[in-house]
Amino acid sequence: MAILENIRKRTTVLILIIGMALFAFVISGVFTSNDFGGAKIGSAVAEVNGESISIDNFRKEVETASRRYGPNFSSLQLVSTVYDQEIRKAILNQQFEDLGIDVESDQIVEFVKTSGYAQIPDFQDENGIFNEEVFRSAIADWKVNDPLRYDAWLQDEKAIIQAAKERMYFNLVRGGLGATLKEGEFDYNLANQKLDIQYVRVPYTSIADSTIEVSKTEIQSYISDHKDEFEQEKARDIRFVYFEEKASADDEKAVEDAVSALLDDTVEFFEDRNATDTVPGFRNTTDMEAFLDRNSDSKFDTIYKSKNDLPSVVADTLMALGVGEIHGPYRDGDFFRVSKIMDKKANGTVKASHILFTWQGAERANPTITRTKEEAEAKAREILAEAQKEDAVFTTLARENSDGPSAPRGGDLGYFQEGVMADAFNDFCFGNPVGTVDLVETQFGYHVIKIDDKQDIVQVATLSREVAPSEETINTLFTDATKFEMASLDAEAEAFGDIAKEDGYAVRPVNKIKEMDENLPGLGSQRVIVQWAFNDDTKVGDIKRFNVNNGYAIAQLTKKYKKGLMSPEDASATALPKIRKERKAEQIIAANQNKAMEAIASDNNITLSSASSLNIKSPTIAGAGREPLVIGTAFGLDLNQTSGLIKGETGVFMIKVIKKEDAPKMENFSTYANNLRTSAANRVNTDVYNALKEGAEIEDKRATFY
């Protein structure tokens, strides 16, 4: 009663407490909702020129892509694939809207008619030809009787409409492309005009890099003058120590001993019978299938195998064993194994090639084949006579004459065992020696067959045990990882590498990780580490342990890169060689100004060289490399004219034109003009989209959601 009385006295306080708790619950819901802690419903995964791509629709597309691509794509690969598709769609749709491009139902039908959809049987008439009325009727029927298929068609229809718009848009661009005969003539001359030059080259390597001092201010100035070359995305550098969960030497020895112990018979006590008995081992068991089921990580494979089908580490050894003989234990990858030859068949697999001549109506015959059976036999006998000649090249005869799918491979059918081929084919191959060439008839046609090889096959029973880390090894690994993590967290950030070195661990750096990267060298797919590195709360020097495939990774964030221009430190690796080359060129030009070619060669201890048949479309000088400016300058000179000093790619040049060869005369350049037009038309889809994408303002927000 006293307790109840105290509660009544404090009713107001209780109401306030409960109210505050409810208020806290509501507030907590707000701050932990998608508005703050994650993506809110309806938010954008990207923006293209101010237009949002909804995360909700994006996720639906990712789900659709997941069903389409299956397990071959990782989650992030699916996201990246769909992202590229949606960005493309958004950019092009903005163009369609500006130009008023749209498609009507008849245009959709026309597109279907000229695409792979026309091959769908439901859209074809009784003659197997696409029919517009049949197509419309099929869609109407799906809508009423097969809603799932109709929904799938609606998705296809969206893709068809998009593809039809794209075709119309790009065709409009192609319609504006052309090439005149003058342009064709110019292109012809570029490809066929040639000249010979004499030249002297003072290589940039003649001046040591160490003599060229470059300040941080100069690097910054170079970056400012070449901004396009030094733009960088947001990136991170990390380093990590990997504690791999793998078997120790003791673990390996234990597995090997366990396999060895199973080889021979053992004596065991059976409580139910209160008696001991001998249990046959791998060597003497009479029921190999049951033995391996109980004792092995692999089952008994009854299929006979040739040498090529056996593990390469023991193939020769196993093929040399007799029936009942054993080899092992031996190491094969992550397993210790012991193998026993259960049976052996001499010449049990045959390698053969054939040239098939089929006829109209033969089983599986190509519908385009119109020859009669008699004509097929006559042709087969004609080619047989050729194939039986000593100098015959069977593969060539097969490629040129065979009706079979193996024709592109020269008729090669590979190795096969008895019972795989048609009876007559099988009997011929297994009943004749290697090298025999003859004719066989089957339900598929007439075969000119050549027996290429025969091999023995064996039936092998293999006892396998996987080499895996023991519980003791796993516990030790966990302890070692924890000790290293604690020591690194307690020390200064810079001590990470020193602590690892003291303990004998390798530190692996990974530089310039991008925000949407997934795979890390040495660790595989580790999206969670990348997300941690890009988290705003993660500071340079921070350390964290991650559970990764087969172990642990202790990672440290070592550097952050902001989006925009590189800093002088980050750009130095790229900028320094270019700045040094500019400086070296200036020094070489200053030292050789107003000199003749012979004097430049003498003063710089180099020789005069020559190059012949230079072409402006392939601007390479033998012995000097690719030099477009030098060769371009040469084509601007007259015969016997000498140039000034030229800053080339590999050094400073002076050249003299010693021979000019005009392109052979042509009456008409329409072929070259057409080639230019075709080449430009073929590049439209790619070049136009890339140009539109480069000019678009795209804000990628994927990292917020994935």
Secondary structure by P-SEA (a helix, b strand, c coil): caaaaaaaaaaaaaaaaaaaaaaaaaaaaaaaccccccccccccccccccccccaaaaaaaaaaaaaaacccccaaaaaaaaaaaaaaaaaaaaaaaaacccccaaaaaaaaaacccccccccccccccccaaaaaaaaaaaacccaaaaaaaaaaaaaaaaaaaaaaaaaaaaaaccccaaaaaaaaaaaccccccccccccccccccccccccaaaaaaaaaaccccccccccbbbbbbbbcccccaaaaaaaaaaaaaacbbbbbbbccccbbbbbbcccccccaaaaaaaccccccccccccccccccccaaaaaaccccccccccccccccccccccccccccbbbbbbbbbbccccccccccccccaaaaaaaaaaaaaaaacccccaaaaaaaccccccccccccccccccccccaaaaaaaaacccccccccccccccccccccbbbbbbbbbbbbbbbcccaaaaaaaaaaaaaaaaaaaaccccaaaaaaaaabbbbbbbccccccccccccccccaaaaaaaacccccccbbbbbbcccbbbbccccccccccccccccccccaaaaaaaaaaaaaaaaacccccaaaaaaaacbbbbbbccccccccccccccccaaaaaaaaaccccccccccccccccccccccccccccccccaaaaaaaaaaaaaaaaaaaaaaaaaaaccccccccccc
